[in-house]
């Protein structure tokens, strides 16, 4: 069994490059997760406000959710 590597941990989901960074598909639903320090801070604020990180089931719903919930915070930080 030459050159066979064992991979530990959970399998990573494949993302659509057309979706905003941090959106992942899990069991047919799309979820957003902060990927750097700034977006993790936004993720904490959303969690404290009781906003779910579930973006929807389609790429269009995910983009709309991101535009309404994450983008305004990114603009405020800039």
Secondary structure, DSSP 4 states (H G I P E B T S, - for coil): -TT-----SPPPPP--TTSPTTEEEETTEEEE---SHHHHHHHHHHHHTT---EEESSHHHHHHHHHHHTHHHHHHH-
